[in-house]
Amino acid sequence: MRLAGKKIGVLIEGDFFENEIFYYDFRFAEEGADVHFLSRLWGNPSITFQGHEFRAPFTCRESFENISDADLASFDAIIVPSGMVADRLRYTDDLSKLPPATAFLKRAFANKNILKGIICHGLWLVAPATELVRGRRLVCHNNLYGDAIAYGAAYVDQDVVVDDDLVTARTGKHCHVFAKRIIEMLANETLLASHVPELVA
């Protein structure tokens, strides 16, 4: 079990891509990782979200809203999935403040020891804080190519792109190669520590 002792956080909201989310739930755990699904719970003990394709239910019981810096540092990876998750999570009550999910992601980016994974439309969550990916090599859904360029990112036409502590993938249907690369990097801490940009076809 290559990820024994590792802790992975996956953001979740409504209209998630079921195949992707359920794959992460089983695949990371299969490698021994402690997997946590995090969302904005709005003061509720839990929320059951529905998937986009099949309306399959998924109950989230953990919030990212009150995670301390110490608790955040206990995560080895934070993943922003595909589908409408990022669009729903980038809602903010106060337009003068960052959406809570973007603020959480910004804190994760500030810690180079945390691997950040963003796949497909997950890039939407970066829109209120484009400095997070400015100058970074990444890939996203073809529909977000213009967004990536507007954010100042260096778009790379590959299915999976690794740039230091940032791993990105093209679409939700690439979740298997995305997860494979994350597993490989977490299992080989020297690779993560080296921060060497690379591409995966």
Contacts in CASP RR format, 6 or more apart in sequence:
PFRMAT RR
TARGET T0000
AUTHOR 0000-0000-0000
METHOD contacts of the structure
MODEL  1
MRLAGKKIGVLIEGDFFENEIFYYDFRFAEEGADVHFLSRLWGNPSITFQ
GHEFRAPFTCRESFENISDADLASFDAIIVPSGMVADRLRYTDDLSKLPP
ATAFLKRAFANKNILKGIICHGLWLVAPATELVRGRRLVCHNNLYGDAIA
YGAAYVDQDVVVDDDLVTARTGKHCHVFAKRIIEMLANETLLASHVPELV
A
1 30 0 8 1.000
1 31 0 8 1.000
1 32 0 8 1.000
2 31 0 8 1.000
2 32 0 8 1.000
2 183 0 8 1.000
2 186 0 8 1.000
2 187 0 8 1.000
3 28 0 8 1.000
3 31 0 8 1.000
3 32 0 8 1.000
3 33 0 8 1.000
3 183 0 8 1.000
3 186 0 8 1.000
3 187 0 8 1.000
4 31 0 8 1.000
4 32 0 8 1.000
4 33 0 8 1.000
5 32 0 8 1.000
5 33 0 8 1.000
5 34 0 8 1.000
6 31 0 8 1.000
6 32 0 8 1.000
6 33 0 8 1.000
6 34 0 8 1.000
6 76 0 8 1.000
6 77 0 8 1.000
6 186 0 8 1.000
7 33 0 8 1.000
7 34 0 8 1.000
7 36 0 8 1.000
7 74 0 8 1.000
7 75 0 8 1.000
7 76 0 8 1.000
7 77 0 8 1.000
8 24 0 8 1.000
8 28 0 8 1.000
8 33 0 8 1.000
8 34 0 8 1.000
8 35 0 8 1.000
8 36 0 8 1.000
8 75 0 8 1.000
8 76 0 8 1.000
8 77 0 8 1.000
8 78 0 8 1.000
8 79 0 8 1.000
8 182 0 8 1.000
8 186 0 8 1.000
9 35 0 8 1.000
9 36 0 8 1.000
9 37 0 8 1.000
9 38 0 8 1.000
9 75 0 8 1.000
9 77 0 8 1.000
9 78 0 8 1.000
9 79 0 8 1.000
10 21 0 8 1.000
10 24 0 8 1.000
10 35 0 8 1.000
10 36 0 8 1.000
10 37 0 8 1.000
10 38 0 8 1.000
10 78 0 8 1.000
10 79 0 8 1.000
10 81 0 8 1.000
11 37 0 8 1.000
11 38 0 8 1.000
11 39 0 8 1.000
11 64 0 8 1.000
11 78 0 8 1.000
11 79 0 8 1.000
11 80 0 8 1.000
11 81 0 8 1.000
11 85 0 8 1.000
11 86 0 8 1.000
11 89 0 8 1.000
11 101 0 8 1.000
11 125 0 8 1.000
12 21 0 8 1.000
12 37 0 8 1.000
12 38 0 8 1.000
12 39 0 8 1.000
12 49 0 8 1.000
12 58 0 8 1.000
12 60 0 8 1.000
12 81 0 8 1.000
12 85 0 8 1.000
13 39 0 8 1.000
13 40 0 8 1.000
13 49 0 8 1.000
13 84 0 8 1.000
13 85 0 8 1.000
13 88 0 8 1.000
13 89 0 8 1.000
14 49 0 8 1.000
14 50 0 8 1.000
14 51 0 8 1.000
14 52 0 8 1.000
14 84 0 8 1.000
14 85 0 8 1.000
14 88 0 8 1.000
15 49 0 8 1.000
15 50 0 8 1.000
15 51 0 8 1.000
15 52 0 8 1.000
15 83 0 8 1.000
15 84 0 8 1.000
15 85 0 8 1.000
15 88 0 8 1.000
16 49 0 8 1.000
16 51 0 8 1.000
16 52 0 8 1.000
16 58 0 8 1.000
16 81 0 8 1.000
16 83 0 8 1.000
16 84 0 8 1.000
16 85 0 8 1.000
17 51 0 8 1.000
17 52 0 8 1.000
17 53 0 8 1.000
17 81 0 8 1.000
17 82 0 8 1.000
17 83 0 8 1.000
17 172 0 8 1.000
17 175 0 8 1.000
18 51 0 8 1.000
18 52 0 8 1.000
18 53 0 8 1.000
18 54 0 8 1.000
18 56 0 8 1.000
18 58 0 8 1.000
19 53 0 8 1.000
19 172 0 8 1.000
19 173 0 8 1.000
19 175 0 8 1.000
20 81 0 8 1.000
20 82 0 8 1.000
20 83 0 8 1.000
20 119 0 8 1.000
20 172 0 8 1.000
20 175 0 8 1.000
21 37 0 8 1.000
21 51 0 8 1.000
21 58 0 8 1.000
21 81 0 8 1.000
22 56 0 8 1.000
23 175 0 8 1.000
23 176 0 8 1.000
23 179 0 8 1.000
24 35 0 8 1.000
24 79 0 8 1.000
24 81 0 8 1.000
24 175 0 8 1.000
24 179 0 8 1.000
25 35 0 8 1.000
25 37 0 8 1.000
27 176 0 8 1.000
27 179 0 8 1.000
27 183 0 8 1.000
28 35 0 8 1.000
28 179 0 8 1.000
28 183 0 8 1.000
29 35 0 8 1.000
31 183 0 8 1.000
31 187 0 8 1.000
33 76 0 8 1.000
33 186 0 8 1.000
36 62 0 8 1.000
36 75 0 8 1.000
37 58 0 8 1.000
37 60 0 8 1.000
37 62 0 8 1.000
38 60 0 8 1.000
38 62 0 8 1.000
38 63 0 8 1.000
38 64 0 8 1.000
38 67 0 8 1.000
38 104 0 8 1.000
39 47 0 8 1.000
39 49 0 8 1.000
39 60 0 8 1.000
39 62 0 8 1.000
39 63 0 8 1.000
39 64 0 8 1.000
39 89 0 8 1.000
40 63 0 8 1.000
40 64 0 8 1.000
40 65 0 8 1.000
40 89 0 8 1.000
40 100 0 8 1.000
40 101 0 8 1.000
41 47 0 8 1.000
41 60 0 8 1.000
41 62 0 8 1.000
41 63 0 8 1.000
41 65 0 8 1.000
43 63 0 8 1.000
45 61 0 8 1.000
46 59 0 8 1.000
46 60 0 8 1.000
46 61 0 8 1.000
47 59 0 8 1.000
47 60 0 8 1.000
48 57 0 8 1.000
48 58 0 8 1.000
48 59 0 8 1.000
48 60 0 8 1.000
49 57 0 8 1.000
49 58 0 8 1.000
49 59 0 8 1.000
49 60 0 8 1.000
50 56 0 8 1.000
50 57 0 8 1.000
50 58 0 8 1.000
51 57 0 8 1.000
51 58 0 8 1.000
52 83 0 8 1.000
52 84 0 8 1.000
64 100 0 8 1.000
64 101 0 8 1.000
64 104 0 8 1.000
65 100 0 8 1.000
65 104 0 8 1.000
67 104 0 8 1.000
69 107 0 8 1.000
72 104 0 8 1.000
72 107 0 8 1.000
72 108 0 8 1.000
72 111 0 8 1.000
72 114 0 8 1.000
73 111 0 8 1.000
73 113 0 8 1.000
73 114 0 8 1.000
75 108 0 8 1.000
75 114 0 8 1.000
76 113 0 8 1.000
76 114 0 8 1.000
76 115 0 8 1.000
76 186 0 8 1.000
77 114 0 8 1.000
77 115 0 8 1.000
77 116 0 8 1.000
77 117 0 8 1.000
77 182 0 8 1.000
77 186 0 8 1.000
78 105 0 8 1.000
78 108 0 8 1.000
78 114 0 8 1.000
78 115 0 8 1.000
78 116 0 8 1.000
78 117 0 8 1.000
79 116 0 8 1.000
79 117 0 8 1.000
79 118 0 8 1.000
79 119 0 8 1.000
79 182 0 8 1.000
80 86 0 8 1.000
80 105 0 8 1.000
80 116 0 8 1.000
80 117 0 8 1.000
80 118 0 8 1.000
80 119 0 8 1.000
80 122 0 8 1.000
80 123 0 8 1.000
80 125 0 8 1.000
81 119 0 8 1.000
81 120 0 8 1.000
81 122 0 8 1.000
81 172 0 8 1.000
81 175 0 8 1.000
82 119 0 8 1.000
82 120 0 8 1.000
82 121 0 8 1.000
82 122 0 8 1.000
82 141 0 8 1.000
82 171 0 8 1.000
82 172 0 8 1.000
82 175 0 8 1.000
83 120 0 8 1.000
83 121 0 8 1.000
83 122 0 8 1.000
83 172 0 8 1.000
84 121 0 8 1.000
85 121 0 8 1.000
85 122 0 8 1.000
86 101 0 8 1.000
86 121 0 8 1.000
86 122 0 8 1.000
86 123 0 8 1.000
86 124 0 8 1.000
86 125 0 8 1.000
87 121 0 8 1.000
87 124 0 8 1.000
89 99 0 8 1.000
89 101 0 8 1.000
89 102 0 8 1.000
89 125 0 8 1.000
90 99 0 8 1.000
90 101 0 8 1.000
90 102 0 8 1.000
90 124 0 8 1.000
90 125 0 8 1.000
90 127 0 8 1.000
90 128 0 8 1.000
91 99 0 8 1.000
92 98 0 8 1.000
92 99 0 8 1.000
92 100 0 8 1.000
92 128 0 8 1.000
97 103 0 8 1.000
98 106 0 8 1.000
98 128 0 8 1.000
98 129 0 8 1.000
99 125 0 8 1.000
99 128 0 8 1.000
101 125 0 8 1.000
102 125 0 8 1.000
102 126 0 8 1.000
102 127 0 8 1.000
102 128 0 8 1.000
102 129 0 8 1.000
105 116 0 8 1.000
105 125 0 8 1.000
105 126 0 8 1.000
105 129 0 8 1.000
105 132 0 8 1.000
106 129 0 8 1.000
106 132 0 8 1.000
108 114 0 8 1.000
108 116 0 8 1.000
109 116 0 8 1.000
109 132 0 8 1.000
112 164 0 8 1.000
112 165 0 8 1.000
112 195 0 8 1.000
113 165 0 8 1.000
114 165 0 8 1.000
115 165 0 8 1.000
115 167 0 8 1.000
115 182 0 8 1.000
115 185 0 8 1.000
115 186 0 8 1.000
115 192 0 8 1.000
116 165 0 8 1.000
116 166 0 8 1.000
116 167 0 8 1.000
117 166 0 8 1.000
117 167 0 8 1.000
117 168 0 8 1.000
117 178 0 8 1.000
117 182 0 8 1.000
118 125 0 8 1.000
118 126 0 8 1.000
118 138 0 8 1.000
118 140 0 8 1.000
118 166 0 8 1.000
118 167 0 8 1.000
118 168 0 8 1.000
118 169 0 8 1.000
119 168 0 8 1.000
119 169 0 8 1.000
119 170 0 8 1.000
119 171 0 8 1.000
119 172 0 8 1.000
119 174 0 8 1.000
119 175 0 8 1.000
119 178 0 8 1.000
120 140 0 8 1.000
120 141 0 8 1.000
120 144 0 8 1.000
120 169 0 8 1.000
120 170 0 8 1.000
120 171 0 8 1.000
120 172 0 8 1.000
120 174 0 8 1.000
121 140 0 8 1.000
121 141 0 8 1.000
121 143 0 8 1.000
121 144 0 8 1.000
122 140 0 8 1.000
123 133 0 8 1.000
123 138 0 8 1.000
123 140 0 8 1.000
123 141 0 8 1.000
123 144 0 8 1.000
123 147 0 8 1.000
123 148 0 8 1.000
123 151 0 8 1.000
123 168 0 8 1.000
124 144 0 8 1.000
124 147 0 8 1.000
126 132 0 8 1.000
126 133 0 8 1.000
126 151 0 8 1.000
127 147 0 8 1.000
127 151 0 8 1.000
130 150 0 8 1.000
130 151 0 8 1.000
130 152 0 8 1.000
133 148 0 8 1.000
133 151 0 8 1.000
133 152 0 8 1.000
133 153 0 8 1.000
133 166 0 8 1.000
134 151 0 8 1.000
134 152 0 8 1.000
134 153 0 8 1.000
135 152 0 8 1.000
135 153 0 8 1.000
135 154 0 8 1.000
136 153 0 8 1.000
136 154 0 8 1.000
136 163 0 8 1.000
136 164 0 8 1.000
136 166 0 8 1.000
137 153 0 8 1.000
137 154 0 8 1.000
137 156 0 8 1.000
137 161 0 8 1.000
137 163 0 8 1.000
137 197 0 8 1.000
138 148 0 8 1.000
138 153 0 8 1.000
138 154 0 8 1.000
138 155 0 8 1.000
138 156 0 8 1.000
138 161 0 8 1.000
138 163 0 8 1.000
138 166 0 8 1.000
138 168 0 8 1.000
139 155 0 8 1.000
139 156 0 8 1.000
139 157 0 8 1.000
139 158 0 8 1.000
139 159 0 8 1.000
139 160 0 8 1.000
139 161 0 8 1.000
139 168 0 8 1.000
139 169 0 8 1.000
139 170 0 8 1.000
140 147 0 8 1.000
140 148 0 8 1.000
140 155 0 8 1.000
140 168 0 8 1.000
140 170 0 8 1.000
141 170 0 8 1.000
141 171 0 8 1.000
142 170 0 8 1.000
145 155 0 8 1.000
148 155 0 8 1.000
149 155 0 8 1.000
156 199 0 8 1.000
158 170 0 8 1.000
158 199 0 8 1.000
158 200 0 8 1.000
158 201 0 8 1.000
159 169 0 8 1.000
159 170 0 8 1.000
159 174 0 8 1.000
159 177 0 8 1.000
159 200 0 8 1.000
159 201 0 8 1.000
160 167 0 8 1.000
160 168 0 8 1.000
160 169 0 8 1.000
160 170 0 8 1.000
160 174 0 8 1.000
160 177 0 8 1.000
160 178 0 8 1.000
160 181 0 8 1.000
160 199 0 8 1.000
160 200 0 8 1.000
161 167 0 8 1.000
161 168 0 8 1.000
161 169 0 8 1.000
161 199 0 8 1.000
161 200 0 8 1.000
162 181 0 8 1.000
162 185 0 8 1.000
162 197 0 8 1.000
162 198 0 8 1.000
162 199 0 8 1.000
162 200 0 8 1.000
163 197 0 8 1.000
164 195 0 8 1.000
164 196 0 8 1.000
164 197 0 8 1.000
165 192 0 8 1.000
165 195 0 8 1.000
167 178 0 8 1.000
167 181 0 8 1.000
167 182 0 8 1.000
167 185 0 8 1.000
169 175 0 8 1.000
169 177 0 8 1.000
169 178 0 8 1.000
172 178 0 8 1.000
177 200 0 8 1.000
181 200 0 8 1.000
184 191 0 8 1.000
185 191 0 8 1.000
185 192 0 8 1.000
186 192 0 8 1.000
END
